[in-house]
C-alpha cells in the first residue's frame, strides 16, 4: 500500500545512523527493516510518498511508532538557534534521521555487542546470532531470521557467543540472558521508570555502562532526553563546544541532536583521536 509522510524522513540515513543493525538497502531500491517477528519493505515512490509491504493496521500499530512518526522533526530542526552553528550544520546533514523505537531486548544485546566494534562488524555478529538462534521468517522475497529472544538463548554458552565473534562481550551476553530469564531485569517493567532509574537498571547488566544504557534508553524506550556520548561525540564536544555539554539546552530533544552529531561525524570522517 502507499503511505504519505509529510515530515523529514530519509530511509538511507536511518539505515546508516548507527542505531539499528539489521536495516538494509536492497538491490531493487527498497529498504528492509526487521523488528521482532515483523519485516517491512519500504520504498520511496514520490516526494513524501512511500510504498510499504504491510497492511494499514500493521503500519499504524507497529511501523508508525517504530519510525517515531508522531513527532515533528522539521519543527525540532527549525528550533535550533542560529548561534549553534555546528549543530545547525549537523542537523542539516542528518535531516531525515528519526529515533527508532526498537525492541528493548534486541537493543540491549546489540549495543552490548557494539562496544569497540565497527558498524559492519556489529551487523555480522547480529546476523550470526539471528541465523543460529532466531526463528525463520519467510517473505515473498527471501528467508530471514528473527533476532533471538532471551529464552531462545537460554542454553547458549560462552563458547557459542565466541563462535559468533562476540569476543570479550560473550560473558556480558551470558549475564544479560540470565538476568532477563531470572526476572532480575524486567525489560517491560523498567519502562515505567524515570530516565535516571531506567539507565541505572540497565547498568546492572555486566558490561553495560552509561553509554550503552543511554543508547538502550534512547533507541528502545524513546527517552529522547538521553544523549549517549561515545568517542565521536566526545571529540565534537571538545572541539566545537570547548568541552562544554551542548545537550542540556535541548531538553527532551537532546537524543535527537546526538544522532545528528553522530551521523555528521560518520559521514564527514571525523577522527576520534
Secondary structure, 3 states (H helix, E strand, C coil): CEEECCCCCCHHHHHCCCCCCCCEECCCCCEEEEECCEEEEEEEEECCEEEECCCHHHHHHHHHHHCCCCCCHHHHHHCCCCCCHHHHHHHHHCCCCCCCCCCHHHHHHHHHHCCCCCHHHHHHHHHHHHHHHCCEEECCCCEEECCCCCCCCCCCCHHHHHHCCCHHHHHHHHHHHHHHHHCCCCCCHHHHCCHHHHHHHHCCCCCCCHHHHHHHHHHHHCCCCCCCCCHHHHHHHHHHCCCCCCCHHHHHHHHHHHHHHHHHHHHCCCCCC
